[in-house]
Amino acid sequence: MQLKERISELVRETAARLGYMVYESSVLFKGENSQIHVKIDSLAGISHNDCEHFSRELSARIDSDDILPNYSLEVSSPGLNRLLRTKDDFMRFAGAPVKVVYDEGAERKVAKGTIDAADDAAVMVATEKGTTAISYETITSANLDY
């Protein structure tokens, strides 16, 4: 198993054991100054204490495996204006303010409003002009817009 894969495996295992989801993670090898970045998430939200707890646990696992002698570890939440990437994300954040960029035919459009509802086919965004149903296949980017 390659080093990057092993670190990713430790990240996933640690998150699962502590009850977090991995929103995203990356490893950047820079000789003796390697960097590991992890964004964790949970349905209850992420606090500073959650990041600290995860960081301590993951560091201990990496150190005990003795797989990376020198590294810096950055653990954070996805942030207030997180990207929405899956149907589940849209369903989870129903009622939240959102900005969705999508294609309608050959035209690129932007819908800013709140997530009115979401199902398996589309997200409904309530804007000042009414509610717009946007098919997931047409979305090019979306994020919470606090």
N, C-alpha and C positions, 0 to 999 in steps of 0.2 A: 504494500500500500504506500502510495506517495505521501510525502509530508503534508501537503496541502489537504489531501483527502482525510488524513488522520486528524488534523486540526478541525476540519469541518465536522467530522464524526464526533469529536469531543464536544464541540459547540452544541450539536443536536442532542446528544445524550445528556449533557448538563441541563439544557433547557427543558427537556422532557422530564428529567428527574425532579426539577424544581417547579414544574408546572407552568413554564413559559413557552411561548411560541417564538421561533426565530423568524423575524421579519426579513432580515437580510444579514449576510455576513461576508467578509472578505479577508483575505490574507495577502499581504504585500511583503515579499522577501527583499530585504535591503542589506544583505550581508549580516553584520551583527546588530543591525537596527531594524529587524523585522517588525511589522505592524499587523495587529489583528483588530478588526473592527466588527462589532456585533450590535445589531439592533434587535432588542427583545420586545415582545408584546404579550399582552394577556387581555382577556375579556374585561377584567376589572381595571385595566389601565396599568401604567408602569410608573413607579415612583423612583426617586433618587435611591432610596433604600433597596429597591428591587435590583437596580443596576449594580449597586455596591455588592449585594449578596451574590448575584450571578458572577460578577467579576472575581470575587474571592474564590468561589467554587471552581470556576473555569481555570483560573491561574493555578490552583492547587493540582488540578488534574493534568494540566500541561507540564507543570514542574515535576510531578511524580512520574510521568512517562519519560521525562528527560529527553523530549523530542526537539525542543527549541531553546537553546541556551540563553539568548538575549532577545527580548521582544517587548513591545509596548502593547497594551490591551486597552481598547476603548469600547465601553459598553454604554449604550444609550437606548432611548425609546425611539419609535418611528417619528415622533414629533407631532405637533399640533396640526400642521398642514400636510400630513402624510399622504402618500400616493394611495389611491384605491386601485387595486389590481385584479380583484376577483369578484365574482357575483356575491360571495359571502361577505366581502368588505362592504359592498353597497347595502346589503341587507343589514349588516351589523350597525351601520351608521345612519339608519333611517332617521330622518328628522334633523340631520346635521347639515350645515352649510357646505356647498360643494361647487366646484368649477369643473365642468366636463367639456373637453374639446373632442369633437366628433366630425365625421364626414357624412354629408348628406348629398348623395350623388357626387358631383365633381366639386362641390363647395365644402369648405371647412367652416364649421360653426362652433360657437361657444355658448354653453348654457351655464349661467350662474344663478344659484338659488338654493333650495334645500331638497334633500332626498325625500320625496313624498312616499315612495314605495319602490321595492325592487323584487323581481321574481327571476325565474330561470332564463327568461328571454330578454328582459330589458330593465332599465332603471327609469323611474318617473321622476323628473326634476321639476319642482314647482318654482316658477320664476314670476316676475312682475307681470308678464304677458300671459300667464296661464301655465298649465302643466304640459311638459314635453316628454314623450316616451322615446328613450334612446336605446337602440339595440346595442348589446355589448360588442358585437362584431364591428360596429362603426366607431367605437371609442378609440381615439388615439392617445389620450391622456386624461386622467382625472385625479383630483386631490381634494381633501377637505379644505375649506376656505374660511378659516376663522379670522 
